[in-house]
């Protein structure tokens, strides 16, 4: 019965049948669960190199100031160790002191030695898998004792967990959202004893199910007490509760408004006492201002201070084409799917004013004024965008420049705008642009989800003093000069063979997507392998240092 269905349609059926996002087995090595255990066990250190969660700082600028890597070091970067893991897409690694914490698509969390890649522990947290970066912080209160160090994890079935950072034992587990198709794809953000959890969903693929009552999910941010997992508040992107609003052509009753999932980590604004979150497209064509929008939410109260919608009436569901033979649950007018899929970036201008930078899969970058209800300051279009970007997973910024990766995977080669762009933060003017080189089609072959070979830049960007790191879908990690965009070095991950510490044989690298590079101290970490694009990919966590030392 499934013959001829695409990979995305097969995944949607699996989601409908059991309410869980499917995990895809890797092709090799034989048992990815085997790990090289560290010979000695010591308490996890918190001092030292740090990249904790989605960004080193709560403004989500993905700018790492604390690094010894310089422009002249890029050509000398070599693999120090590699670690293989199973389960499709995993989360970006978090580095705290001498530990690397990694969540995987198989639902495992690993605590690795940052120097060698050996494992202090690994814990099975969720059968549904882990997509987001984990966050590390201290517990307070009765369960936390005198500040026990914990690892906070969000899973693909909207579960939130706290694990002991020293042992991996579960401290508490809670549910962020009870909707059967709710999921967590953005890193939980820890601030002053609270975990702020972004809630997304897989309901956007529910139109592929003939009998599903579409649609009832609403994106949200959930505040959780970090000491015990108790839900403190939940603030929805769409204020109205979904209800029946029209009949489909086959007589099915449709529900809405729905959608506006939050895909990425919330951004904390300490000065104003709020967090910012961007939302995705709508699932139903019942009117709403919560989709493709940016929200400011009070950290303590959970009340929405302001909301700014960037694209109205963007109703998009998988399998919907706007043609007469589309599924009955489809919207009457299908939108372009121009989510605000990445975390907003909060920066301070030279005059002391704050500016909030957001991006969409439309290829549009927008600057908002957080002191005037999200009033628009400027906009800059860098590409025409598509359902897969435009700007997909995240930008990076230093004090004056915003670095924007453009994916453009469906665009003809003669028309593509794929590449890395630098935009002046104060006014949106273009500083430089570097087109993505012609792709290596051995990495992103035809027949993948993208459907064509591409060297587009979909992964999140990472900035350090003088450098910007960005990986391409054909498996190459490049280092760009932050001043002029010139490529100062490249790591050909997709065509290299790596020998993981936990596998008996060498494994070939693969595409780079989703998780960007993380830099802590003198080490650069990069995830290789992204199965929604290449389902035969084997996932690797790679640690690069100068001369591999």
C-alpha positions as CSV (number, residue, x, y, z in Angstrom):
1,X,0.0,0.0,0.0
2,X,2.9,2.3,0.6
3,X,4.5,1.7,-2.8
4,X,5.3,5.0,-4.6
5,X,5.0,7.2,-1.5
6,X,7.8,9.7,-0.9
7,X,10.0,9.5,2.2
8,X,8.1,12.5,3.7
9,X,4.8,10.8,3.2
10,X,6.0,7.6,4.8
11,X,7.2,9.6,7.8
12,X,3.8,11.3,8.0
13,X,2.0,7.9,8.1
14,X,4.3,6.8,10.9
15,X,3.5,9.9,12.8
16,X,-0.3,9.4,12.4
17,X,-0.2,5.7,13.4
18,X,1.8,6.1,16.6
19,X,2.1,9.8,17.4
20,X,5.9,9.7,17.3
21,X,8.4,11.1,14.9
22,X,10.1,8.2,13.2
23,X,13.8,7.5,13.7
24,X,15.8,6.1,10.8
25,X,18.4,3.4,11.3
26,X,21.9,4.2,10.1
27,X,23.5,1.9,7.7
28,X,26.7,1.3,9.7
29,X,28.5,0.5,11.9
30,X,26.9,-2.6,13.2
31,X,26.0,-1.2,16.7
32,X,26.1,2.5,17.2
33,X,25.1,2.0,20.8
34,X,28.6,0.7,21.7
35,X,30.7,3.4,23.2
36,X,34.3,3.8,24.3
37,X,34.0,4.2,28.1
38,X,36.3,6.7,29.8
39,X,38.9,4.9,31.9
40,X,38.6,7.3,34.8
41,X,35.5,9.1,36.0
42,X,35.6,12.5,37.6
43,X,32.9,15.1,38.5
44,X,32.0,17.2,35.5
45,X,33.8,20.6,35.5
46,X,31.9,23.8,34.7
47,X,34.9,26.1,34.3
48,X,36.7,26.3,31.0
49,X,35.4,26.3,27.4
50,X,31.7,26.7,27.0
51,X,29.0,26.6,24.3
52,X,25.8,25.8,26.2
53,X,22.6,25.2,24.1
54,X,21.9,26.9,20.9
55,X,24.2,29.9,21.4
56,X,27.1,30.8,23.8
57,X,25.0,33.8,25.0
58,X,21.3,34.3,25.7
59,X,20.9,36.8,22.9
60,X,21.3,33.9,20.4
61,X,23.8,35.7,18.3
62,X,25.9,32.5,17.9
63,X,29.0,34.6,18.4
64,X,31.8,32.8,20.3
65,X,34.2,35.3,21.8
66,X,35.9,32.8,24.1
67,X,38.1,31.0,21.6
68,X,41.8,30.8,20.7
69,X,41.1,30.0,17.1
70,X,42.4,32.7,14.7
71,X,42.1,33.3,11.0
72,X,45.7,31.9,10.5
73,X,44.7,28.7,12.3
74,X,42.0,27.6,9.9
75,X,44.2,25.8,7.4
76,X,45.7,23.7,10.3
77,X,42.4,22.4,11.6
78,X,42.4,18.6,11.7
79,X,40.1,16.0,13.3
80,X,41.1,15.2,16.9
81,X,38.4,12.6,17.4
82,X,35.1,11.5,15.8
83,X,32.0,9.9,17.5
84,X,29.3,8.0,15.6
85,X,25.7,8.0,16.6
86,X,22.4,6.6,15.2
87,X,18.9,7.7,14.8
88,X,18.6,10.3,12.0
89,X,18.9,13.9,13.0
90,X,20.5,14.7,16.4
91,X,21.0,17.9,18.3
92,X,23.9,20.3,18.2
93,X,26.5,19.5,20.9
94,X,26.8,21.5,24.1
95,X,30.2,22.0,25.6
96,X,30.6,22.8,29.3
97,X,34.0,22.6,30.8
98,X,35.6,19.2,30.0
99,X,32.3,17.6,28.8
100,X,30.5,17.5,25.5
101,X,26.8,16.7,25.9
102,X,25.0,15.3,22.8
103,X,21.3,14.3,22.2
104,X,20.6,12.0,19.3
105,X,17.7,11.0,17.0
106,X,17.7,7.6,18.7
107,X,16.7,9.2,22.0
108,X,20.1,8.8,23.7
109,X,22.0,11.5,25.5
110,X,25.8,11.2,25.8
111,X,28.3,12.8,28.1
112,X,31.7,12.7,26.2
113,X,35.2,13.7,27.2
114,X,36.0,16.9,25.3
115,X,39.6,15.8,24.9
116,X,39.2,12.2,23.7
117,X,35.6,11.5,22.8
118,X,35.2,8.7,25.3
119,X,31.9,8.4,27.1
120,X,31.3,9.1,30.8
121,X,27.7,7.9,30.4
122,X,24.9,7.6,28.0
123,X,21.2,7.5,28.9
124,X,18.1,6.5,26.9
125,X,15.7,9.4,27.4
126,X,13.0,9.0,24.8
127,X,12.0,6.5,22.1
128,X,10.8,9.4,20.0
129,X,14.3,10.9,19.6
130,X,16.0,14.1,20.4
131,X,16.4,16.9,17.8
132,X,17.4,19.9,19.9
133,X,20.6,20.9,21.6
134,X,20.6,20.1,25.3
135,X,21.2,22.8,28.0
136,X,23.3,22.4,31.1
137,X,22.8,24.2,34.4
138,X,22.5,23.9,38.1
139,X,19.4,22.9,40.0
140,X,18.1,24.8,43.0
141,X,15.6,23.8,45.6
142,X,14.8,20.5,47.3
143,X,15.5,18.2,44.4
144,X,18.6,20.1,43.4
145,X,20.2,20.3,46.8
146,X,23.1,22.6,46.8
147,X,23.2,23.3,43.1
148,X,23.5,19.9,41.5
149,X,24.6,20.1,37.8
150,X,21.9,18.9,35.4
151,X,21.3,18.3,31.7
152,X,18.0,19.6,30.4
153,X,16.6,17.7,27.4
154,X,13.6,18.2,25.1
155,X,12.4,15.2,23.0
156,X,10.4,14.6,19.8
157,X,7.2,13.8,21.8
158,X,7.3,17.1,23.7
159,X,8.8,15.6,26.8
160,X,11.2,17.6,29.0
161,X,13.8,15.8,31.2
162,X,16.5,16.7,33.7
163,X,19.4,14.3,34.0
164,X,22.2,14.3,36.5
165,X,25.2,15.7,34.6
166,X,27.6,13.4,36.6
167,X,25.8,10.1,36.1
168,X,23.0,10.5,33.5
169,X,20.3,9.4,35.9
170,X,16.9,11.0,35.5
171,X,16.1,13.6,38.1
172,X,12.6,14.5,36.7
173,X,10.5,14.2,33.6
174,X,7.6,16.2,32.4
175,X,5.4,16.9,29.4
176,X,5.6,20.3,27.8
177,X,2.4,19.8,25.7
178,X,-0.1,17.0,25.6
179,X,-1.1,17.3,21.9
180,X,-0.3,13.9,20.4
181,X,1.7,15.5,17.5
182,X,3.6,18.0,19.6
183,X,7.4,17.9,19.4
184,X,10.4,19.9,20.5
185,X,13.0,20.9,17.9
186,X,14.5,24.0,19.6
187,X,16.9,24.0,22.5
188,X,15.4,24.6,25.9
189,X,16.6,27.9,27.3
190,X,17.7,28.1,31.0
191,X,17.4,31.4,32.9
192,X,17.2,32.0,36.7
193,X,15.9,28.6,37.6
194,X,13.4,28.3,34.8
195,X,13.5,26.3,31.6
196,X,11.8,27.9,28.6
197,X,10.7,25.3,26.1
198,X,9.7,26.0,22.5
199,X,6.9,23.7,21.3
200,X,6.5,22.6,17.7
201,X,4.6,19.8,16.0
202,X,4.4,17.3,13.1
203,X,0.7,18.1,12.5
204,X,1.7,19.9,9.3
205,X,1.9,16.5,7.7
206,X,-1.5,15.3,9.0
207,X,-3.2,16.1,5.7
208,X,-1.7,12.9,4.4
209,X,-4.0,11.0,6.7
210,X,-7.5,10.6,5.3
211,X,-9.3,10.5,8.7
212,X,-7.3,13.0,10.7
213,X,-9.3,15.9,12.3
214,X,-7.3,18.8,11.1
215,X,-6.0,20.9,12.8
216,X,-5.8,21.5,16.5
217,X,-2.2,22.2,17.4
218,X,-0.9,25.6,18.5
219,X,2.7,26.5,18.9
220,X,3.8,27.8,22.3
221,X,6.5,28.5,24.8
222,X,6.3,26.6,28.1
223,X,8.0,27.8,31.3
224,X,9.1,24.9,33.6
225,X,10.5,25.0,37.1
226,X,14.1,23.7,36.6
227,X,14.2,22.1,40.1
228,X,11.2,19.8,39.7
229,X,9.7,20.0,36.2
230,X,6.5,21.7,37.3
231,X,4.8,23.7,34.5
232,X,4.6,27.4,35.4
233,X,2.9,28.8,32.4
234,X,2.2,28.1,28.7
235,X,1.9,31.0,26.2
236,X,0.5,30.2,22.8
237,X,1.4,31.8,19.5
238,X,-2.3,31.7,18.5
239,X,-4.6,33.1,21.2
240,X,-7.9,31.5,20.0
241,X,-8.6,27.9,20.9
242,X,-9.1,25.8,17.7
243,X,-12.8,25.0,16.9
244,X,-14.8,23.8,13.9
245,X,-14.9,26.6,11.3
246,X,-15.8,25.1,7.9
247,X,-16.5,21.9,6.0
248,X,-14.1,20.4,3.6
249,X,-15.3,19.3,0.1
250,X,-15.8,15.8,1.3
251,X,-17.9,16.9,4.3
252,X,-15.1,16.6,6.9
253,X,-15.3,19.2,9.6
254,X,-12.1,21.3,9.7
255,X,-10.7,23.0,12.8
256,X,-8.7,26.1,13.4
257,X,-6.9,28.4,13.8
258,X,-3.9,26.2,14.2
259,X,-0.2,25.9,13.6
260,X,2.4,28.7,14.2
261,X,4.9,26.2,15.7
262,X,8.0,27.4,17.4
263,X,11.0,25.6,15.8
264,X,13.9,27.2,17.6
265,X,15.3,28.3,21.0
266,X,13.7,31.3,22.7
267,X,15.9,34.4,23.0
268,X,16.2,36.0,26.5
269,X,16.2,39.8,26.9
270,X,17.4,40.3,30.5
271,X,17.1,44.1,30.4
272,X,13.4,44.0,29.4
273,X,12.4,40.8,31.3
274,X,11.1,39.1,28.2
275,X,11.9,36.4,25.8
276,X,11.5,36.4,22.0
277,X,10.3,33.6,19.8
278,X,9.6,33.2,16.1
279,X,6.7,31.1,14.8
280,X,6.0,29.1,11.6
281,X,3.2,29.0,9.1
282,X,-0.5,28.4,9.9
283,X,-2.0,24.9,9.4
284,X,-5.6,26.1,8.8
285,X,-7.0,29.1,6.9
286,X,-9.0,30.3,9.9
287,X,-7.7,33.9,10.4
288,X,-4.8,34.4,12.9
289,X,-2.0,36.8,13.6
290,X,0.2,34.3,15.3
291,X,1.8,32.6,12.3
292,X,5.0,33.8,10.7
293,X,5.4,36.2,13.6
294,X,7.7,37.3,16.4
295,X,6.5,37.4,20.0
296,X,7.7,39.1,23.1
297,X,6.7,37.2,26.2
298,X,7.2,38.1,29.9
299,X,9.7,35.8,31.6
300,X,7.8,35.7,34.9
301,X,4.1,36.1,33.8
302,X,4.1,34.4,30.4
303,X,2.0,37.2,29.1
304,X,2.5,38.4,25.5
305,X,3.8,41.9,25.5
306,X,3.6,42.3,21.7
307,X,3.3,40.3,18.5
308,X,4.5,41.3,15.1
309,X,3.3,39.2,12.1
310,X,5.7,39.3,9.1
311,X,3.7,37.2,6.6
312,X,-0.1,37.0,6.8
313,X,-2.2,34.1,5.5
314,X,0.7,31.7,5.1
315,X,-1.2,28.4,5.4
316,X,0.8,25.5,4.4
317,X,0.5,21.7,4.9
318,X,2.5,18.8,3.4
319,X,0.9,17.4,0.3
320,X,-1.2,20.5,-0.4
321,X,-0.8,22.0,-3.9
322,X,-3.9,24.2,-4.4
323,X,-5.0,21.8,-7.2
324,X,-8.4,20.0,-7.2
325,X,-7.0,16.6,-6.3
326,X,-5.3,17.7,-3.1
327,X,-6.3,16.2,0.3
328,X,-9.6,17.4,1.6
329,X,-8.0,18.9,4.8
330,X,-5.9,21.3,2.7
331,X,-6.3,25.1,2.9
332,X,-8.2,26.7,0.1
333,X,-5.2,28.9,-0.7
334,X,-1.8,27.3,-0.1
335,X,0.8,29.7,1.3
336,X,4.5,29.8,0.5
337,X,5.7,28.3,3.8
338,X,7.8,31.2,4.9
339,X,8.3,30.4,8.6
340,X,10.4,32.4,11.1
341,X,12.2,29.1,11.7
342,X,15.4,30.4,13.5
343,X,16.0,32.1,16.8
344,X,15.7,35.9,16.9
345,X,19.0,37.6,17.5
346,X,19.2,40.5,20.0
347,X,22.0,43.1,19.5
348,X,22.9,46.5,20.8
349,X,23.6,49.4,18.5
350,X,26.5,51.9,19.1
351,X,24.0,54.4,20.4
352,X,22.8,52.0,23.1
353,X,19.5,51.1,21.4
354,X,18.5,47.5,21.0
355,X,17.6,45.8,17.7
356,X,16.0,42.4,17.2
357,X,17.0,40.5,14.0
358,X,14.8,37.8,12.5
359,X,14.8,35.9,9.3
360,X,12.4,33.8,7.2
361,X,12.5,31.0,4.7
362,X,11.3,33.7,2.3
363,X,14.9,35.0,2.2
364,X,13.9,38.2,4.0
365,X,15.8,39.6,7.0
366,X,13.8,42.0,9.3
367,X,15.0,44.3,12.1
368,X,12.5,45.1,14.8
369,X,12.5,47.6,17.6
370,X,11.9,45.8,20.9
371,X,11.1,49.1,22.7
372,X,8.2,50.0,20.3
373,X,6.2,46.9,20.2
374,X,8.3,45.2,17.5
375,X,8.0,48.2,15.1
376,X,9.9,47.5,11.9
377,X,13.2,49.2,11.5
378,X,14.4,47.8,8.2
379,X,14.1,44.8,5.9
380,X,16.5,43.2,3.5
381,X,15.6,40.6,0.9
382,X,18.5,38.3,0.0
383,X,16.7,35.6,-2.0
384,X,13.2,34.6,-3.2
385,X,13.2,31.7,-0.7
386,X,11.2,28.5,-0.7
387,X,9.7,25.9,1.7
388,X,13.3,24.8,2.5
389,X,14.9,28.3,2.6
390,X,15.8,31.1,2.1
391,X,17.1,31.3,5.6
392,X,16.5,28.0,7.3
393,X,18.2,27.2,10.7
394,X,20.0,30.3,11.9
395,X,22.1,33.4,11.4
396,X,25.1,34.7,13.5
397,X,26.2,38.2,14.4
398,X,29.1,40.1,15.8
399,X,28.8,43.7,17.1
400,X,28.2,45.3,13.7
401,X,27.5,42.6,11.1
402,X,24.8,40.0,10.6
403,X,25.9,36.8,8.8
404,X,23.1,35.2,6.8
405,X,23.3,31.8,5.1
406,X,21.0,31.3,2.2
407,X,19.9,27.7,1.2
408,X,17.8,28.1,-2.0
409,X,17.8,24.4,-2.7
410,X,15.1,24.4,-5.4
411,X,16.3,27.3,-7.4
412,X,17.9,26.8,-10.8
413,X,21.7,27.2,-10.8
414,X,21.5,30.3,-13.0
415,X,19.0,31.9,-10.6
416,X,20.1,30.7,-7.2
417,X,21.2,33.2,-4.4
418,X,22.6,30.4,-2.3
419,X,25.6,31.7,-0.3
420,X,26.7,33.6,2.7
421,X,25.9,37.3,3.2
422,X,27.0,40.0,5.6
423,X,24.5,42.7,6.4
424,X,25.2,45.9,8.4
425,X,23.1,45.6,11.6
426,X,22.3,49.2,12.0
427,X,20.6,49.7,8.6
428,X,20.4,46.4,6.7
429,X,22.8,47.5,4.0
430,X,24.8,44.7,2.2
431,X,28.5,44.6,3.2
432,X,29.5,41.5,1.1
433,X,28.2,38.3,-0.4
434,X,30.0,35.0,-1.2
435,X,28.1,32.6,-3.5
436,X,28.0,28.9,-2.7
437,X,30.4,27.1,-4.9
438,X,29.1,24.5,-7.4
439,X,27.9,21.4,-5.4
440,X,29.5,18.0,-5.1
441,X,26.6,15.8,-6.3
442,X,28.0,12.7,-4.6
443,X,26.8,14.0,-1.2
444,X,23.3,15.4,-2.0
445,X,22.1,13.1,-4.8
446,X,18.9,13.2,-6.7
447,X,16.1,11.3,-5.0
448,X,16.7,12.9,-1.6
449,X,14.1,15.1,0.1
450,X,15.6,18.2,-1.5
451,X,15.2,16.5,-4.9
452,X,18.3,17.9,-6.5
453,X,22.0,18.3,-5.9
454,X,22.7,21.5,-4.0
455,X,25.5,23.3,-2.2
456,X,23.0,25.6,-0.4
457,X,23.7,26.8,3.1
458,X,20.9,25.6,5.3
459,X,22.8,24.9,8.5
460,X,23.1,27.6,11.2
461,X,26.0,30.0,10.9
462,X,28.6,30.5,13.6
463,X,30.8,33.6,14.2
464,X,34.0,34.1,16.1
465,X,36.3,37.1,16.1
466,X,37.3,37.6,12.5
467,X,35.7,34.4,11.2
468,X,32.3,32.9,10.1
469,X,31.9,29.1,9.9
470,X,29.2,27.7,7.7
471,X,28.6,24.2,6.4
472,X,27.0,23.4,3.0
473,X,24.6,20.6,2.0
474,X,27.3,18.9,-0.1
475,X,29.3,18.3,3.1
476,X,31.9,21.1,3.1
477,X,32.6,23.3,6.2
478,X,34.0,26.7,5.2
479,X,35.6,29.4,7.2
480,X,34.9,32.9,5.8
481,X,36.8,36.1,6.6
482,X,34.3,38.3,8.5
483,X,35.6,41.5,6.9
484,X,35.2,40.6,3.2
485,X,33.7,37.1,2.9
486,X,36.7,35.5,1.4
487,X,37.0,31.8,2.1
488,X,40.0,31.3,4.3
489,X,39.8,27.5,4.6
490,X,37.6,24.5,4.1
491,X,37.1,21.1,5.6
492,X,35.8,18.6,3.1
493,X,33.8,16.5,5.5
494,X,31.6,14.9,2.9
495,X,34.4,13.2,1.0
496,X,36.6,12.3,4.0
497,X,36.8,9.0,6.0
498,X,36.8,9.3,9.7
499,X,37.6,6.6,12.3
500,X,35.1,7.1,15.2
501,X,36.2,6.2,18.8
502,X,33.1,4.0,19.1
503,X,33.1,2.2,15.7
504,X,35.3,-0.6,14.4
505,X,35.8,0.8,10.9
506,X,36.1,4.1,9.1
507,X,32.9,6.1,8.2
508,X,32.5,8.5,5.4
509,X,31.4,12.0,6.2
510,X,28.1,13.4,4.8
511,X,26.0,16.5,4.3
512,X,25.9,19.4,6.8
513,X,22.4,20.8,7.7
514,X,20.6,22.0,10.8
515,X,23.2,22.0,13.5
516,X,25.9,24.6,12.9
517,X,29.5,24.5,14.1
518,X,30.1,25.0,17.8
519,X,33.3,26.5,19.0
520,X,34.7,26.3,22.5
521,X,38.2,27.1,23.5
522,X,40.5,25.9,20.7
523,X,38.1,23.2,19.4
524,X,35.5,23.4,16.7
525,X,32.7,20.7,16.7
526,X,30.5,19.9,13.7
527,X,27.8,17.3,13.1
528,X,28.0,15.4,9.8
529,X,24.9,13.6,8.4
530,X,21.3,14.7,8.0
531,X,19.0,11.9,7.0
532,X,16.0,13.9,5.8
533,X,18.3,14.9,2.9
534,X,20.3,11.7,2.6
535,X,18.6,8.7,4.2
536,X,21.8,6.6,4.0
537,X,23.8,9.1,6.0
538,X,25.7,8.0,9.1
539,X,25.9,10.6,11.8
540,X,29.2,11.8,13.1
541,X,30.2,14.3,15.8
542,X,33.6,15.7,14.7
543,X,36.0,17.6,16.9
544,X,38.6,19.7,15.1
545,X,41.7,21.2,16.7
546,X,44.9,22.8,15.4
547,X,47.0,19.9,13.9
548,X,44.6,17.5,15.6
549,X,46.3,18.0,19.0
